[in-house]
């Protein structure tokens, strides 16, 4: 199950996070502004975040196989249709809905499956599974950049459609519903979502998403404007993914022995401080350092999110709870990259946009500071036993 989850996330996020490699060729072909072009990626994140509660609930109720298989077909169709668009706004529908739905069908159900299959060493298993996102990011953007240089962006999307559909269908065939060995939770879903702990998690996730997706869209073009080649520029997104693998696997394992909430907070702090490096980046080597530090913090944040949910609220409805939390990423993504693009278009400089992302990331960490006061399920116990 861990291997299937790893591969599914590698395929889904490898496609989604390769968008930065497509950004410049699409910008040039359609003659659009940066904010309008980046909105395609933001809509994609909004869709996968908004559908997370739906796919999580469907997976909890009917099992993950049908959900993941549906995502495979929808993602493939969306990418194939994107290769044929003649207007940018059509990509909001084809790419945004297709890739967004595909990621939603792959991520939340597969994470919930891993969380349900493991009792001991759950955090380690989750860390390995979500490391697939990092490996997908490592491969996706550089492969896309190399393919675009030889085939063009349209043919590359066709190739991605075929590959992602085949891989996700294979994962759907392998995955199985977890055995029923989870002790029923005394926490009601509505009580959990209304709790102060969940509100802190949600608000922090909105703010971090405003910063998180900015480099995935703009770091390659930023590096290119500072003299890096197309491949080297796209490789920065791959470096973020590679560093995130260490964060996902290392902190996931460490969380089995240390406090998961404090590690979660530390990941947010590392991610936030990395934007100070990008803000001061005078050269490509410094951009690489930013990508490494940001990736480590990002990887820890993603790996520990399911562990924090399981720690505070249990695993009985983990798919639905994760889906509810991940809607926050959609709101942050709809604000972050388009706002950064608007700032860059208006000022002609990336610095103010990077500083805004830096401020949002710091705010996300500050919001998490009170989280350590909440014990697992302490405030949510139902009065009737």
SULDAKA-V710794 format. One record per residue. N is the residue number from 1. SS is DSSP state (H for helix, E for strand, C for the rest). PHI is phi in whole degrees, 0 to 359 (999 if undefined). D_FIRST is the distance of its C-alpha to the first C-alpha in whole Angstrom. Layout:
n=N ss=SS phi=PHI d_first=D_FIRST
n=N ss=SS phi=PHI d_first=D_FIRST
This chain:
n=1 ss=C phi=999 d_first=0
n=2 ss=H phi=297 d_first=4
n=3 ss=H phi=296 d_first=5
n=4 ss=H phi=296 d_first=5
n=5 ss=H phi=296 d_first=6
n=6 ss=H phi=302 d_first=9
n=7 ss=H phi=292 d_first=10
n=8 ss=H phi=298 d_first=11
n=9 ss=H phi=289 d_first=12
n=10 ss=H phi=301 d_first=14
n=11 ss=H phi=291 d_first=16
n=12 ss=H phi=295 d_first=16
n=13 ss=H phi=280 d_first=18
n=14 ss=H phi=300 d_first=19
n=15 ss=H phi=291 d_first=21
n=16 ss=H phi=298 d_first=22
n=17 ss=C phi=274 d_first=23
n=18 ss=C phi=275 d_first=25
n=19 ss=H phi=303 d_first=28
n=20 ss=H phi=302 d_first=30
n=21 ss=H phi=288 d_first=31
n=22 ss=H phi=273 d_first=32
n=23 ss=H phi=300 d_first=34
n=24 ss=H phi=292 d_first=37
n=25 ss=H phi=298 d_first=38
n=26 ss=H phi=287 d_first=37
n=27 ss=H phi=302 d_first=40
n=28 ss=H phi=290 d_first=42
n=29 ss=H phi=293 d_first=42
n=30 ss=H phi=266 d_first=42
n=31 ss=C phi=61 d_first=45
n=32 ss=C phi=267 d_first=43
n=33 ss=C phi=275 d_first=43
n=34 ss=H phi=299 d_first=40
n=35 ss=H phi=299 d_first=39
n=36 ss=H phi=292 d_first=39
n=37 ss=H phi=289 d_first=37
n=38 ss=H phi=293 d_first=34
n=39 ss=H phi=299 d_first=34
n=40 ss=H phi=299 d_first=32
n=41 ss=H phi=290 d_first=29
n=42 ss=H phi=297 d_first=30
n=43 ss=H phi=296 d_first=30
n=44 ss=H phi=301 d_first=26
n=45 ss=H phi=295 d_first=25
n=46 ss=H phi=300 d_first=27
n=47 ss=H phi=295 d_first=26
n=48 ss=H phi=292 d_first=22
n=49 ss=H phi=288 d_first=23
n=50 ss=H phi=291 d_first=25
n=51 ss=H phi=278 d_first=22
n=52 ss=H phi=305 d_first=20
n=53 ss=H phi=299 d_first=21
n=54 ss=H phi=291 d_first=21
n=55 ss=H phi=292 d_first=18
n=56 ss=H phi=296 d_first=17
n=57 ss=H phi=295 d_first=19
n=58 ss=H phi=297 d_first=18
n=59 ss=H phi=292 d_first=15
n=60 ss=H phi=299 d_first=16
n=61 ss=H phi=272 d_first=18
n=62 ss=H phi=249 d_first=17
n=63 ss=C phi=98 d_first=13
n=64 ss=H phi=278 d_first=11
n=65 ss=H phi=299 d_first=12
n=66 ss=H phi=294 d_first=15
n=67 ss=H phi=293 d_first=15
n=68 ss=H phi=293 d_first=13
n=69 ss=H phi=296 d_first=15
n=70 ss=H phi=298 d_first=18
n=71 ss=H phi=300 d_first=18
n=72 ss=H phi=300 d_first=17
n=73 ss=H phi=290 d_first=21
n=74 ss=H phi=292 d_first=22
n=75 ss=H phi=297 d_first=22
n=76 ss=H phi=300 d_first=23
n=77 ss=H phi=296 d_first=26
n=78 ss=H phi=297 d_first=27
n=79 ss=H phi=293 d_first=27
n=80 ss=H phi=298 d_first=29
n=81 ss=H phi=292 d_first=31
n=82 ss=H phi=297 d_first=31
n=83 ss=C phi=294 d_first=33
n=84 ss=C phi=252 d_first=36
n=85 ss=C phi=292 d_first=37
n=86 ss=C phi=242 d_first=40
n=87 ss=C phi=222 d_first=40
n=88 ss=H phi=299 d_first=38
n=89 ss=H phi=297 d_first=38
n=90 ss=H phi=296 d_first=36
n=91 ss=H phi=295 d_first=33
n=92 ss=H phi=301 d_first=33
n=93 ss=H phi=275 d_first=32
n=94 ss=H phi=291 d_first=30
n=95 ss=H phi=283 d_first=28
n=96 ss=H phi=302 d_first=28
n=97 ss=H phi=285 d_first=27
n=98 ss=H phi=293 d_first=25
n=99 ss=H phi=290 d_first=23
n=100 ss=H phi=300 d_first=23
n=101 ss=H phi=293 d_first=21
n=102 ss=H phi=297 d_first=19
n=103 ss=H phi=295 d_first=18
n=104 ss=H phi=299 d_first=18
n=105 ss=H phi=286 d_first=16
n=106 ss=H phi=270 d_first=13
n=107 ss=H phi=284 d_first=13
n=108 ss=H phi=299 d_first=14
n=109 ss=H phi=300 d_first=12
n=110 ss=H phi=289 d_first=8
n=111 ss=H phi=296 d_first=10
n=112 ss=H phi=296 d_first=11
n=113 ss=H phi=299 d_first=7
n=114 ss=H phi=297 d_first=6
n=115 ss=H phi=299 d_first=10
n=116 ss=H phi=281 d_first=10
n=117 ss=H phi=283 d_first=8
n=118 ss=C phi=245 d_first=10
n=119 ss=C phi=253 d_first=14
n=120 ss=C phi=282 d_first=15
n=121 ss=C phi=60 d_first=14
n=122 ss=H phi=299 d_first=12
n=123 ss=H phi=297 d_first=14
n=124 ss=H phi=297 d_first=13
n=125 ss=H phi=298 d_first=9
n=126 ss=H phi=296 d_first=11
n=127 ss=H phi=298 d_first=13
n=128 ss=H phi=293 d_first=11
n=129 ss=H phi=298 d_first=9
n=130 ss=H phi=284 d_first=12
n=131 ss=H phi=298 d_first=14
n=132 ss=H phi=302 d_first=13
n=133 ss=H phi=298 d_first=16
n=134 ss=H phi=296 d_first=18
n=135 ss=H phi=295 d_first=17
n=136 ss=H phi=297 d_first=18
n=137 ss=H phi=292 d_first=21
n=138 ss=H phi=302 d_first=22
n=139 ss=H phi=275 d_first=22
n=140 ss=H phi=301 d_first=23
n=141 ss=H phi=295 d_first=26
n=142 ss=H phi=297 d_first=28
n=143 ss=H phi=297 d_first=27
n=144 ss=H phi=298 d_first=28
n=145 ss=H phi=298 d_first=31
n=146 ss=H phi=295 d_first=32
n=147 ss=H phi=292 d_first=31
n=148 ss=H phi=298 d_first=33
n=149 ss=H phi=295 d_first=36
n=150 ss=H phi=259 d_first=36
n=151 ss=H phi=249 d_first=35
n=152 ss=C phi=93 d_first=36
n=153 ss=H phi=288 d_first=34
n=154 ss=H phi=291 d_first=34
n=155 ss=H phi=295 d_first=33
n=156 ss=H phi=295 d_first=30
n=157 ss=H phi=295 d_first=28
n=158 ss=H phi=296 d_first=29
n=159 ss=H phi=298 d_first=27
n=160 ss=H phi=296 d_first=24
n=161 ss=H phi=298 d_first=24
n=162 ss=H phi=295 d_first=23
n=163 ss=H phi=294 d_first=21
n=164 ss=H phi=294 d_first=19
n=165 ss=H phi=297 d_first=19
n=166 ss=H phi=297 d_first=18
n=167 ss=H phi=294 d_first=15
n=168 ss=H phi=291 d_first=13
n=169 ss=H phi=296 d_first=14
n=170 ss=H phi=297 d_first=12
n=171 ss=H phi=294 d_first=9
n=172 ss=H phi=297 d_first=10
n=173 ss=H phi=292 d_first=11
n=174 ss=H phi=278 d_first=8
n=175 ss=C phi=293 d_first=6
n=176 ss=C phi=226 d_first=7
n=177 ss=C phi=298 d_first=10
n=178 ss=C phi=297 d_first=9
n=179 ss=C phi=294 d_first=12
n=180 ss=C phi=275 d_first=15
n=181 ss=C phi=234 d_first=16
n=182 ss=C phi=273 d_first=17
n=183 ss=C phi=293 d_first=21
n=184 ss=C phi=305 d_first=22
n=185 ss=C phi=279 d_first=23
n=186 ss=C phi=274 d_first=27
n=187 ss=C phi=271 d_first=27
n=188 ss=C phi=278 d_first=27
n=189 ss=H phi=302 d_first=26
n=190 ss=H phi=298 d_first=29
n=191 ss=H phi=297 d_first=30
n=192 ss=H phi=296 d_first=27
n=193 ss=H phi=292 d_first=28
n=194 ss=H phi=273 d_first=32
n=195 ss=C phi=287 d_first=31
n=196 ss=H phi=301 d_first=33
n=197 ss=H phi=298 d_first=30
n=198 ss=H phi=292 d_first=28
n=199 ss=H phi=297 d_first=31
n=200 ss=H phi=296 d_first=31
n=201 ss=H phi=301 d_first=27
n=202 ss=H phi=292 d_first=28
n=203 ss=H phi=298 d_first=31
n=204 ss=H phi=297 d_first=30
n=205 ss=H phi=293 d_first=27
n=206 ss=H phi=300 d_first=30
n=207 ss=H phi=292 d_first=32
n=208 ss=H phi=291 d_first=29
n=209 ss=H phi=294 d_first=28
n=210 ss=H phi=300 d_first=32
n=211 ss=H phi=272 d_first=32
n=212 ss=H phi=302 d_first=28
n=213 ss=H phi=273 d_first=28
n=214 ss=H phi=297 d_first=32
n=215 ss=H phi=293 d_first=31
n=216 ss=H phi=298 d_first=29
n=217 ss=H phi=268 d_first=31
n=218 ss=H phi=253 d_first=34
n=219 ss=H phi=299 d_first=34
n=220 ss=H phi=299 d_first=34
n=221 ss=H phi=291 d_first=37
n=222 ss=H phi=299 d_first=39
n=223 ss=H phi=294 d_first=38
n=224 ss=H phi=297 d_first=40
n=225 ss=H phi=290 d_first=43
n=226 ss=C phi=257 d_first=43
n=227 ss=C phi=102 d_first=43
n=228 ss=C phi=280 d_first=40
n=229 ss=C phi=288 d_first=39
n=230 ss=H phi=301 d_first=37
n=231 ss=H phi=293 d_first=34
n=232 ss=H phi=296 d_first=35
n=233 ss=H phi=295 d_first=34
n=234 ss=H phi=294 d_first=31
n=235 ss=H phi=297 d_first=30
n=236 ss=H phi=298 d_first=30
n=237 ss=H phi=295 d_first=27
n=238 ss=H phi=298 d_first=25
n=239 ss=H phi=294 d_first=27
n=240 ss=H phi=304 d_first=25
n=241 ss=H phi=296 d_first=22
n=242 ss=H phi=297 d_first=22
n=243 ss=H phi=294 d_first=24
n=244 ss=H phi=293 d_first=21
n=245 ss=H phi=299 d_first=18
n=246 ss=H phi=298 d_first=20
n=247 ss=H phi=297 d_first=21
n=248 ss=H phi=294 d_first=17
n=249 ss=H phi=284 d_first=16
n=250 ss=H phi=293 d_first=20
n=251 ss=H phi=287 d_first=20
n=252 ss=H phi=300 d_first=17
n=253 ss=H phi=290 d_first=17
n=254 ss=H phi=296 d_first=21
n=255 ss=C phi=295 d_first=20
n=256 ss=C phi=292 d_first=19
n=257 ss=C phi=243 d_first=23
n=258 ss=C phi=238 d_first=25
n=259 ss=C phi=286 d_first=26
n=260 ss=H phi=292 d_first=23
n=261 ss=H phi=292 d_first=25
n=262 ss=H phi=294 d_first=28
n=263 ss=H phi=295 d_first=25
n=264 ss=H phi=299 d_first=24
n=265 ss=H phi=298 d_first=28
n=266 ss=H phi=298 d_first=29
n=267 ss=H phi=298 d_first=26
n=268 ss=H phi=296 d_first=28
n=269 ss=H phi=294 d_first=31
n=270 ss=H phi=299 d_first=30
n=271 ss=H phi=300 d_first=29
n=272 ss=H phi=297 d_first=33
n=273 ss=H phi=294 d_first=35
n=274 ss=H phi=298 d_first=33
n=275 ss=H phi=292 d_first=35
n=276 ss=H phi=295 d_first=38
n=277 ss=H phi=294 d_first=38
n=278 ss=H phi=298 d_first=37
n=279 ss=H phi=299 d_first=40
n=280 ss=C phi=262 d_first=42
n=281 ss=C phi=294 d_first=41
n=282 ss=C phi=265 d_first=44
n=283 ss=C phi=208 d_first=42
n=284 ss=H phi=298 d_first=39
n=285 ss=H phi=302 d_first=38
n=286 ss=H phi=290 d_first=38
n=287 ss=H phi=297 d_first=36
n=288 ss=H phi=296 d_first=33
n=289 ss=H phi=299 d_first=34
n=290 ss=H phi=304 d_first=33
n=291 ss=H phi=299 d_first=30
n=292 ss=H phi=294 d_first=29
n=293 ss=H phi=290 d_first=30
n=294 ss=H phi=299 d_first=28
n=295 ss=H phi=297 d_first=25
n=296 ss=H phi=296 d_first=25
n=297 ss=H phi=295 d_first=26
n=298 ss=H phi=297 d_first=23
n=299 ss=H phi=297 d_first=20
n=300 ss=H phi=296 d_first=21
n=301 ss=H phi=300 d_first=22
n=302 ss=H phi=290 d_first=19
n=303 ss=H phi=295 d_first=16
n=304 ss=H phi=271 d_first=18
n=305 ss=H phi=303 d_first=19
n=306 ss=H phi=297 d_first=16
n=307 ss=H phi=294 d_first=17
n=308 ss=H phi=294 d_first=21
n=309 ss=H phi=299 d_first=20
n=310 ss=H phi=296 d_first=18
n=311 ss=H phi=295 d_first=21
n=312 ss=H phi=273 d_first=24
n=313 ss=H phi=232 d_first=23
n=314 ss=C phi=86 d_first=20
n=315 ss=C phi=244 d_first=17
n=316 ss=C phi=299 d_first=18
n=317 ss=C phi=239 d_first=18
n=318 ss=H phi=297 d_first=16
n=319 ss=H phi=299 d_first=15
n=320 ss=H phi=292 d_first=19
n=321 ss=H phi=296 d_first=20
n=322 ss=H phi=298 d_first=18
n=323 ss=H phi=301 d_first=20
n=324 ss=H phi=296 d_first=23
n=325 ss=H phi=296 d_first=23
n=326 ss=H phi=284 d_first=22
n=327 ss=H phi=297 d_first=25
n=328 ss=H phi=301 d_first=27
n=329 ss=H phi=297 d_first=26
n=330 ss=H phi=295 d_first=27
n=331 ss=H phi=295 d_first=31
n=332 ss=H phi=295 d_first=31
n=333 ss=H phi=292 d_first=30
n=334 ss=H phi=292 d_first=32
n=335 ss=H phi=268 d_first=35
n=336 ss=H phi=295 d_first=34
n=337 ss=H phi=300 d_first=34
n=338 ss=H phi=298 d_first=37
n=339 ss=H phi=296 d_first=39
n=340 ss=H phi=298 d_first=38
n=341 ss=H phi=296 d_first=39
n=342 ss=H phi=298 d_first=42
n=343 ss=H phi=297 d_first=44
n=344 ss=H phi=295 d_first=43
n=345 ss=H phi=297 d_first=45
n=346 ss=H phi=283 d_first=48
n=347 ss=H phi=259 d_first=48
n=348 ss=C phi=74 d_first=48
n=349 ss=C phi=226 d_first=46
n=350 ss=C phi=276 d_first=42
n=351 ss=H phi=297 d_first=43
n=352 ss=H phi=294 d_first=44
n=353 ss=H phi=297 d_first=40
n=354 ss=H phi=295 d_first=39
n=355 ss=H phi=297 d_first=41
n=356 ss=H phi=295 d_first=40
n=357 ss=H phi=295 d_first=36
n=358 ss=H phi=302 d_first=37
n=359 ss=H phi=297 d_first=38
n=360 ss=H phi=296 d_first=36
n=361 ss=H phi=293 d_first=33
n=362 ss=H phi=298 d_first=35
n=363 ss=H phi=299 d_first=36
n=364 ss=H phi=296 d_first=32
n=365 ss=H phi=291 d_first=32
n=366 ss=H phi=301 d_first=35
n=367 ss=H phi=296 d_first=34
n=368 ss=H phi=275 d_first=31
n=369 ss=H phi=305 d_first=34
n=370 ss=H phi=286 d_first=35
n=371 ss=H phi=296 d_first=31
n=372 ss=H phi=293 d_first=31
n=373 ss=H phi=282 d_first=34
n=374 ss=C phi=264 d_first=31
n=375 ss=C phi=275 d_first=30
n=376 ss=C phi=305 d_first=27
n=377 ss=C phi=63 d_first=28
n=378 ss=C phi=296 d_first=31
n=379 ss=C phi=262 d_first=33
n=380 ss=C phi=243 d_first=31
n=381 ss=C phi=294 d_first=32
n=382 ss=C phi=282 d_first=33
n=383 ss=C phi=296 d_first=37
n=384 ss=C phi=271 d_first=36
n=385 ss=C phi=271 d_first=34
